[in-house]
Amino acid sequence: MTRRRISWRFLLILLIITAAFTGLTARILWLHLGRHDELQARIQARHKMEFSIKVGRGSIMDRNGTVMAMDLSMKDVNVDPGRLNATGKVEFVAQQLAGILQLDAAGLSTRLAGRTNEYYPVRRFVPADVADQIREMNLPCVYFDNASKRTYPAGASMTHVVGFSNMNGEGSAGVEQRYNSWLRGVEGLRVTQKDANAREIYSRRSLDIPPQEGADIYLTLDSPIQYYVEQALREALETNRAAGAWAIVQRVRTGEILAMASLPDFDLNMFGSAPPEYIRNRAISYNYEPGSTFKVSIIAAAFNEGIITPDMMFDCENGAWFYGGRRLRDYHAYGMLSAQDVLKKSSNIGAAKIALMLGEERLENYLRDFGCGRPSGIDLPGEEGGLLSPRSKWSKISATRIAMGQGVAVTALQMINLVSAIANDGFLMRPYVVGTIKDHNGRVIYRAEPEVVSRPISQETAALMRRLMARVTEEGGTGTKAALADYTVAGKTGSAQKAIPGGYSDTAHMASFVGFLPAENPEISIIVVVDEPQPLHTGGVVAAPVFRKIAEPVMRYLASRPAEWQAVGGTAVAEASP
């Protein structure tokens, strides 16, 4: 081979090498200095982390600050199966996690094996101390997410008012549902980048919006008063072999609910296992015919119109009266009774004749002013509005039956609100269960104020009705078992057959008592309803004693806290008066 051919080959190789290096250099310069929006987007997308920052729900407290609902800080334990399978330690990690979390090791190992995804939830809501134990084990590909679990320290107390939130942290009943948007707060948002080991690169955070903590809610309910109510109802349920029982304690001047209970109830920490009928708050959602407790509205309306006086006499027909082709009976046979004794003795016939004197138009108007036939507006979900048909649909005898609490339906809340209006100089107040809402810094962002809904009767009529209703618990009245030694009780008994298809049951009854005290200057009102008591079924025998069992300790409790009582009550009506 000649020297000339060798030179050409050497030159060719040198040119090829030079071109290669030149191309490589140009490529490197292009990669580093050129614009590569699409490539950069793919790289950033692969390393980008975008996630919401969870926030705990606010707490729910009673009026004294006793915690009824709160979030516990916990951890969710997760595994990255794709990376774990690459390490060959699936069985080891599964055994370690199963031992501390009380899981089936073989089952967990099977579920993790072969997966290529980055996320597998092993156990949600693990206590923080248990999560710390797992972290100290330094298991590969195991990581934790912050979590919180709703807990209810009082268990079944205030069940139907507090309500519960589901596994996703959404309120599903009671105050938890009604005030969900206040309690849950606002989640934060973080946009950042991660390294090859899926760890955040803190210096690469491009967006960090902190969360807003949920607000804390303070109820108007009082835990000691709630306890007295719940205990009295449990005894009544057992003693009378009843299907259910519910009660409400209300502050008459403001409309605040101090206690509300409905049995059967359930532990809020185990709401998932509660039967649907236990979850229902019957105090606000159960429509029932009130029976004789409803007579106070008819008699009050007649007094307010001036068409009767306390001493006006009525022929009660010795217990049986025919009107409109139908017979109306009294529980006991009476001859002539004064208007005030019609109330004291609870005469159906006397009340029916007063209703006819009042007339259908005035009767309907008064009942609607008393809040019948519409929801009261309480700040709880699930409230029913009762039943009061327009008078255009009444028959000839409708007024006589409505006068004795038949052909009309109310909830216990409507009935106590009606009676509270009599105690409150004729002012019908909107009931409420939430007093204040505070942000996480303790600043008050909402405070409930007493609200007058209507004024169906005058102050003079209300004062007269209070005196006459006090006679119901005196000797010869139907409510003597509700009387207290230290306070005058004004109230009314109610006994009603339950409506069934085609008429009324002969065996199923509703027994109730509603009243207020002290009668001369009322502070609280109480209603007790017992569903299908056996074998006795009258309100005076079944419900009145429960009223007394609630009222006695409640009044002692309130007397021990005069400063708080005077500070809250007494001024709302005067400010709202027309």
C-alpha positions in Angstrom: 0.0 0.0 0.0 1.4 3.3 -1.0 2.1 6.2 1.4 -0.4 8.3 -0.4 -3.3 5.9 0.1 -2.4 5.7 3.8 -2.6 9.5 4.1 -6.0 9.6 2.6 -7.3 7.0 4.9 -5.9 8.7 8.0 -7.4 12.0 6.8 -10.8 10.4 6.3 -10.8 8.9 9.7 -9.8 12.2 11.2 -12.6 14.0 9.4 -15.1 11.4 10.7 -13.9 11.8 14.2 -13.9 15.5 14.0 -17.4 15.5 12.5 -18.7 13.3 15.3 -17.2 15.4 18.0 -18.5 18.5 16.3 -22.0 17.0 16.1 -21.9 15.9 19.7 -20.8 19.3 20.8 -23.5 20.9 18.8 -26.0 18.6 20.3 -24.9 19.3 23.8 -25.0 23.0 23.2 -28.4 22.7 21.7 -29.7 20.7 24.6 -28.4 23.2 27.1 -29.0 26.4 25.4 -31.9 25.8 23.1 -35.6 26.1 24.0 -37.2 22.8 24.7 -40.6 23.6 26.1 -42.2 20.3 25.3 -39.3 18.3 26.7 -39.1 20.4 29.8 -42.8 20.1 30.3 -42.5 16.3 30.2 -39.6 16.3 32.7 -41.4 18.7 35.0 -44.6 16.7 34.8 -42.8 13.6 35.8 -41.3 15.2 38.9 -44.2 17.5 39.7 -46.1 17.1 43.0 -49.5 18.7 43.4 -51.6 17.9 46.4 -54.1 19.4 48.8 -53.3 20.0 52.4 -55.9 18.4 54.6 -57.4 20.4 57.4 -59.2 19.2 60.5 -62.9 19.8 61.3 -63.7 22.3 64.0 -64.9 21.0 67.3 -68.5 21.1 68.7 -68.9 22.1 72.3 -71.9 22.6 74.6 -72.6 26.0 76.0 -70.1 25.5 78.8 -67.2 24.4 76.5 -67.6 20.6 77.1 -66.3 18.9 73.9 -69.0 16.9 72.1 -67.2 16.4 68.8 -63.5 16.7 67.8 -60.9 15.5 65.4 -58.0 13.3 66.5 -54.7 13.6 64.6 -53.9 10.2 63.0 -51.9 8.8 60.1 -52.8 6.7 57.0 -50.2 4.0 56.4 -49.4 3.5 52.7 -47.0 1.4 50.6 -45.4 1.9 47.2 -45.9 -1.6 45.8 -43.9 -0.9 42.5 -40.7 0.0 44.3 -41.3 -2.5 47.1 -41.5 -5.4 44.6 -38.2 -4.3 43.0 -36.5 -4.7 46.4 -37.7 -8.2 46.9 -38.9 -7.5 50.5 -42.6 -7.7 50.0 -43.1 -10.6 52.4 -40.9 -9.1 55.0 -42.6 -5.7 55.0 -46.1 -7.4 54.9 -45.2 -9.4 58.0 -43.9 -6.4 59.9 -46.9 -4.2 59.1 -49.4 -7.0 59.8 -47.9 -7.6 63.2 -48.3 -4.1 64.4 -51.5 -3.3 62.6 -53.2 -6.6 63.4 -53.7 -7.6 59.8 -53.4 -10.9 58.0 -49.7 -11.1 56.8 -50.3 -13.6 54.0 -53.3 -11.7 52.7 -51.4 -8.4 52.7 -48.4 -9.9 51.0 -50.6 -11.3 48.3 -52.2 -8.0 47.7 -48.9 -6.2 47.4 -47.1 -8.7 45.2 -47.1 -8.0 41.5 -48.5 -4.4 41.8 -46.7 -1.7 39.9 -48.5 1.3 41.1 -47.1 3.8 43.6 -49.9 3.8 46.1 -51.6 1.1 48.2 -53.4 2.0 51.4 -52.6 -0.5 54.1 -54.6 1.0 57.0 -56.4 4.3 57.5 -56.7 6.3 60.7 -53.7 4.8 62.6 -53.0 6.4 66.0 -49.9 8.7 65.9 -48.0 6.6 68.4 -48.5 3.4 66.4 -47.4 5.3 63.2 -44.2 6.3 65.1 -43.5 2.7 65.9 -43.8 1.8 62.3 -41.6 4.7 61.3 -38.8 3.6 63.7 -38.8 0.2 61.9 -37.4 1.9 58.8 -39.4 -0.3 56.4 -38.7 0.3 52.8 -41.3 1.9 50.6 -43.7 2.6 53.5 -44.9 6.2 53.9 -47.6 8.1 55.8 -50.3 10.7 55.1 -51.7 13.0 57.7 -55.2 12.1 58.6 -57.8 12.9 61.2 -60.6 10.9 62.7 -63.8 12.3 64.1 -64.5 11.3 67.7 -67.4 11.9 70.0 -66.2 11.9 73.7 -69.8 11.8 75.1 -70.8 8.8 73.0 -74.6 8.8 72.8 -75.2 12.1 74.6 -76.8 14.8 72.4 -76.7 12.3 69.6 -79.4 13.8 67.4 -78.3 17.4 67.8 -74.6 16.9 67.4 -75.0 14.4 64.5 -72.0 12.8 62.8 -69.7 13.1 59.8 -68.9 10.3 57.5 -65.6 8.6 56.7 -64.9 11.3 54.1 -65.3 14.1 56.7 -68.6 15.3 55.4 -71.4 16.1 57.9 -74.2 13.7 57.6 -76.6 14.5 60.4 -77.4 17.1 63.0 -75.2 20.1 63.5 -72.4 18.3 61.7 -74.5 18.4 58.6 -76.2 21.8 59.0 -73.0 23.6 59.7 -70.7 21.4 57.6 -69.3 24.4 55.6 -68.2 26.1 58.8 -66.8 23.0 60.5 -64.8 21.5 57.6 -62.6 24.6 56.8 -60.8 25.1 53.5 -58.0 22.7 52.3 -54.7 24.2 51.3 -52.8 23.6 48.0 -49.1 22.8 47.4 -47.4 22.5 44.1 -43.8 21.4 44.3 -41.3 18.9 42.8 -40.0 15.5 43.9 -36.6 13.7 43.4 -36.0 10.3 42.1 -37.0 8.8 45.5 -40.4 10.6 45.4 -39.2 13.0 48.2 -40.2 16.6 48.0 -37.5 19.1 46.9 -38.5 22.0 49.3 -36.6 24.6 47.3 -38.8 23.8 44.3 -42.2 24.7 45.8 -44.0 26.9 43.3 -47.2 27.3 45.2 -48.1 26.9 48.8 -51.5 28.0 50.0 -52.0 27.3 53.7 -55.3 25.7 54.8 -58.0 27.5 56.8 -58.9 25.6 59.9 -62.5 24.7 60.5 -64.5 26.9 63.0 -65.6 25.7 66.5 -69.3 25.6 67.3 -70.8 26.3 70.7 -74.2 24.9 71.2 -77.0 26.3 73.3 -77.4 22.9 74.9 -76.1 22.3 78.4 -74.6 18.9 79.2 -75.9 18.6 82.7 -79.5 19.5 81.6 -79.1 17.0 78.7 -78.1 14.3 81.1 -81.1 14.8 83.3 -83.4 14.6 80.3 -81.8 11.5 78.9 -81.9 9.7 82.2 -85.5 10.5 82.8 -86.4 9.3 79.3 -84.5 6.0 79.7 -86.4 5.3 82.9 -89.7 6.2 81.1 -88.9 3.9 78.2 -88.3 1.0 80.5 -91.1 1.6 83.0 -93.7 2.1 80.3 -92.4 -0.5 77.8 -92.7 2.3 75.2 -91.7 2.2 71.6 -89.9 5.6 72.0 -89.7 8.8 74.0 -88.4 12.3 73.4 -88.2 15.6 75.2 -87.0 19.2 74.8 -86.0 21.8 77.3 -86.3 25.4 76.0 -85.5 28.8 77.3 -88.8 30.7 76.8 -87.5 34.2 76.5 -84.9 33.5 73.8 -86.0 30.3 72.0 -82.6 28.6 72.9 -82.8 24.8 73.2 -81.1 23.7 76.4 -81.6 20.0 75.9 -83.1 17.8 73.2 -83.2 14.0 73.4 -84.9 11.2 71.4 -84.8 7.5 72.3 -83.8 5.0 71.1 -80.5 6.6 70.4 -77.0 5.4 69.5 -73.3 6.0 70.1 -72.0 8.5 67.6 -68.7 6.8 67.4 -70.5 3.7 66.0 -73.0 5.5 63.7 -72.4 3.0 60.9 -74.0 0.2 62.9 -77.1 2.2 64.1 -80.5 1.2 62.7 -82.0 3.9 60.5 -84.9 4.5 62.9 -82.4 5.2 65.7 -80.8 8.0 63.7 -84.1 9.9 63.3 -84.5 12.9 65.6 -88.1 12.4 66.5 -88.2 15.6 68.5 -88.2 17.6 65.3 -89.2 15.1 62.6 -92.0 13.0 64.0 -95.5 14.4 63.2 -98.1 13.2 65.7 -101.6 14.3 66.7 -101.0 16.2 70.0 -104.3 15.4 71.7 -105.3 17.6 74.6 -102.1 19.6 74.8 -103.4 21.4 71.8 -106.4 22.8 73.7 -104.2 25.6 75.1 -104.0 27.2 71.6 -107.8 27.2 71.0 -108.7 28.5 74.5 -105.9 31.2 74.3 -107.3 32.3 71.0 -110.8 32.6 72.3 -109.6 34.6 75.3 -107.6 36.9 73.1 -110.7 37.6 70.9 -112.7 38.3 74.0 -115.5 35.9 73.2 -115.1 33.9 76.4 -114.2 34.7 80.0 -112.7 32.4 82.6 -116.1 32.0 84.4 -118.2 31.5 81.3 -120.1 28.2 81.6 -120.3 25.4 79.1 -122.5 22.4 79.0 -120.3 19.4 78.6 -123.3 17.1 78.0 -122.4 14.6 80.7 -119.6 13.1 78.5 -121.3 12.6 75.1 -122.3 15.2 72.5 -123.6 14.8 69.0 -122.5 17.4 66.4 -122.5 17.2 62.6 -123.9 13.7 62.8 -120.9 12.5 64.9 -120.5 11.8 68.6 -117.8 13.4 70.6 -116.9 11.9 74.0 -115.0 13.1 77.1 -112.6 10.9 79.0 -114.7 11.7 82.1 -118.3 12.8 82.1 -118.9 16.4 83.1 -122.0 18.6 83.2 -121.5 22.3 83.4 -117.9 23.5 83.4 -116.5 27.0 83.4 -114.0 27.9 80.6 -111.1 27.7 83.1 -112.3 24.2 84.2 -112.6 23.1 80.6 -108.8 23.6 80.5 -108.2 22.1 84.0 -110.4 19.0 83.4 -109.4 18.8 79.7 -112.9 18.5 78.4 -113.1 17.6 74.7 -116.7 18.8 74.4 -116.0 22.1 76.2 -113.0 22.8 73.9 -115.0 21.9 70.8 -117.7 24.4 71.7 -115.2 27.1 72.3 -113.6 26.4 68.8 -117.1 26.7 67.2 -117.5 30.1 68.9 -114.2 31.2 67.6 -115.1 30.2 64.0 -113.0 28.5 61.3 -111.3 31.6 59.9 -110.1 32.9 63.2 -109.2 29.4 64.4 -107.0 28.8 61.4 -105.3 32.2 61.6 -104.4 31.8 65.2 -103.0 28.3 64.8 -100.8 29.5 61.9 -99.7 32.4 64.0 -98.8 29.9 66.7 -96.5 28.2 64.2 -98.7 25.2 63.2 -98.4 23.7 59.7 -94.9 25.0 59.0 -91.3 24.3 60.2 -90.2 26.4 63.1 -86.9 27.2 61.3 -84.6 25.5 63.8 -81.0 25.2 62.7 -81.1 21.4 62.3 -81.7 19.3 59.3 -84.7 17.0 58.9 -87.4 19.2 60.6 -91.0 18.4 59.7 -93.6 21.1 59.4 -96.6 19.3 61.0 -100.0 19.2 59.3 -102.7 21.8 59.3 -105.0 21.7 56.3 -106.4 24.9 55.0 -109.9 25.5 56.2 -111.2 25.2 52.6 -110.7 21.5 53.1 -112.3 21.2 56.5 -115.5 19.3 57.1 -118.3 20.5 59.4 -116.8 18.7 62.4 -113.1 19.6 61.7 -113.0 22.5 64.1 -114.4 20.4 66.9 -111.7 17.7 66.4 -108.9 20.2 65.9 -109.9 21.7 69.3 -109.0 18.4 71.0 -105.8 17.8 69.0 -107.2 15.4 66.3 -107.0 16.1 62.6 -103.9 18.2 63.1 -100.3 17.1 63.5 -97.4 18.8 65.2 -93.8 18.0 66.1 -92.7 18.2 69.7 -90.7 21.2 68.8 -93.7 23.0 67.4 -95.8 22.1 70.5 -93.2 23.4 73.0 -92.7 26.5 70.9 -96.4 27.2 71.0 -96.5 26.8 74.8 -93.3 28.9 75.2 -95.1 31.7 73.4 -97.8 31.7 76.1 -95.0 31.7 78.7 -93.2 34.5 76.8 -96.0 37.2 76.9 -97.3 36.0 73.6 -94.1 36.2 71.6 -93.4 33.1 69.4 -89.6 32.8 69.1 -87.5 30.9 66.5 -85.8 28.0 68.3 -82.1 27.4 67.8 -79.3 25.1 69.0 -76.1 27.0 67.9 -75.2 29.9 70.1 -71.8 31.1 68.8 -69.2 30.1 66.2 -65.5 30.9 66.7 -62.6 30.7 64.3 -59.4 28.8 65.2 -58.1 32.0 66.8 -61.1 32.2 69.2 -62.6 35.1 67.4 -66.4 35.1 67.3 -67.6 35.0 63.7 -71.3 34.3 64.4 -73.5 34.9 67.4 -77.2 33.8 67.4 -79.7 36.5 68.4 -83.2 35.8 69.7 -85.7 36.2 66.8 -89.4 36.9 67.2 -91.5 35.0 64.6 -94.9 36.3 65.5 -97.1 37.4 68.4 -100.4 35.4 68.3 -101.8 36.6 71.7 -101.4 39.7 73.8 -99.5 40.0 77.0 -102.8 40.1 79.0 -104.0 36.9 77.4 -100.7 35.2 78.0 -100.7 36.1 81.7 -104.3 34.8 82.0 -103.3 31.5 80.3 -100.4 31.1 82.6 -102.6 31.3 85.6 -105.1 28.9 84.2 -102.5 26.4 83.0 -101.1 26.4 86.6 -104.4 25.0 87.8 -103.9 21.9 85.6 -101.2 20.7 88.1 -103.2 21.6 91.1 -105.6 19.2 93.0 -108.4 18.2 90.6 -106.4 18.9 87.5 -105.1 16.3 85.0 -101.4 17.1 85.6 -100.9 16.8 89.3 -98.0 14.4 88.8 -96.0 17.2 87.2 -96.2 19.4 90.2 -93.1 20.5 92.1 -92.8 21.4 95.8 -90.7 24.5 95.3 -92.0 25.9 92.0 -95.4 26.4 90.4 -95.8 24.4 87.2 -98.1 25.5 84.4 -98.8 22.9 81.8 -101.2 20.6 79.9 -101.6 16.9 79.6 -102.1 15.1 76.3 -103.4 11.6 75.4 -104.1 10.7 71.8 -104.9 7.6 69.9 -102.5 7.0 67.1 -104.0 7.4 63.6 -104.1 4.2 61.5 -105.5 3.5 58.1 -109.3 3.9 58.4 -109.4 5.5 61.8 -107.7 5.4 65.2 -106.0 2.6 67.1 -107.5 1.3 70.3 -104.2 0.1 71.6 -101.5 2.5 70.4 -101.4 5.9 72.0 -99.2 9.0 72.4 -98.9 10.4 75.9 -97.5 13.8 76.5 -97.1 16.7 78.9 -95.9 20.2 78.1 -95.4 23.0 80.5 -93.3 25.8 81.9 -92.0 27.1 85.2 -92.0 29.0 87.4 -95.6 29.8 86.2 -95.5 33.4 87.6 -92.2 34.3 85.8 -91.4 31.4 83.4 -87.8 30.6 82.6 -87.9 27.2 80.9 -90.4 25.1 79.1 -90.3 21.3 78.8 -92.2 18.8 76.6 -92.2 15.1 77.1 -93.7 12.7 74.5 -93.9 8.9 75.1 -94.8 6.8 72.1 -97.0 3.7 72.7 -96.7 3.3 76.5 -98.0 0.1 78.0 -100.3 -0.6 79.8 -101.2 2.9 81.0 -101.3 5.6 78.2 -102.6 8.9 79.5 -100.3 12.0 79.6 -101.1 12.7 83.2 -100.0 9.2 84.4 -97.2 8.5 81.9 -95.6 11.8 80.7 -96.3 14.2 83.7 -94.0 12.2 86.1 -91.2 12.4 83.5 -91.7 16.1 83.3 -91.2 16.3 87.1 -88.1 14.2 87.0 -86.6 16.6 84.5 -87.8 19.8 86.0 -86.6 19.2 89.6 -82.9 18.8 88.9 -82.9 21.3 86.1 -84.3 24.0 88.3 -81.7 23.2 91.0 -79.0 23.4 88.5 -80.1 26.7 87.1 -80.5 28.1 90.6 -76.8 27.3 91.2 -75.8 29.5 88.2 -77.8 32.7 88.6 -75.2 35.0 87.1 -75.1 33.2 83.8 -78.9 32.9 83.7 -79.5 36.6 84.3 -76.8 37.6 81.8 -78.5 35.8 78.9 -82.2 35.9 79.5 -84.8 38.6 80.0 -84.0 41.3 77.5 -84.6 39.8 74.1 -88.4 40.2 74.2 -88.3 43.8 75.3 -85.9 44.7 72.4 -88.1 42.9 69.9 -91.4 44.1 71.0 -93.5 46.1 68.5 
